[in-house]
Amino acid sequence: MNLGGEAHIDLLLFEVGGQKYAAHAEQVRRVDRATADAFERRSLGPLRDGQRALVFECAEGEAQLRVDAVHGFRRVAVDQLRRMPASAQADACAVGLWLSDEQPLVLVDLMETRKGRHGSDAT
Amino acid sequence: MTPLQRALAEAPERAPAPPAVPKQEFFSFRLGELAVGVPSIDVREVVRVGWVTPLPRTPAWILGVFGLRGEVLPVLDLLRFLGKGESRLTDRTRVFVGVAGSHAAAVVTDGVLGLREVKEADIVAAPVGGDAVNEHVRGVVPARGVHQEALVLLHFSKLLQVARQRAVTR
């Protein structure tokens, strides 16, 4: 999205295990109560209650990532986004960072949470 | 030509320069109980660490990332990397931004000691032993009395490359 010559992107902020994350809002079909089909991405941290889910489209139809809380949307300038430093070698689902005012926030690719490098991680 | 004139004709224009003593400047810092030095050319700046964001599934020696003027830097715990313990981050912790080629990382210190010029001749080889740390030690500057403690000199750019390779191949 381009507002006044400056590119922007909408992020959905969520929380897992007390840690805040962000996902591209366009990936999220809806936020819902987690059902039995919802999966957990353990590398994001230990869930506290995991009653919410980010529902997104995947090859099998829909997938639900369990999260503890959803903190709403934020429109941010693309120039505040950074790729994940290669030397950090974080989990494949952590694709970048948003340099928010407080601290860098990890950007999560929801599709990658289904795959991951470590097959047993998504349960 | 008088003897004096002959002597003056052979006299040098200025006092001869003293022979050059090869020396190098090291950025020195405290790491646990050790005083450690890395070539100052590998150090970009020293800052107080901001809020460190932990990352999912990074190696134990990567504590997370923090933003420094729009740049995202991984935060490296050398103690963990060298298997010598672990650093604790507080709001008083200082990190130095080390560079190796196009890679930069913030390295946690337990205190900054400053810059120290070291003569090449004063560097002795690291003691031979099974310690994995020795792989990254370029040499040691022995202590001189009680006022100057021993300084362990690291091959910093190599260390950073190895840390990166270990992370990639993990």
Interface residues (C-beta under 8 A of the other chain):
Chain A: Q19 R41 S43 L44 G45 R82 M84 P85 A86 S87 A88 Q89 A90 D91 C93 A94 L97 L99 E102 Q103 P104 L105 V106 H118 D121
Chain B: G50 W51 V52 T53 P54 L55 P56 R57 T58 P59 I62 V65 F66 G67 G70 E71 V72 L73 P74 H103 A105 L160 A163 R164 A167 V168 R170
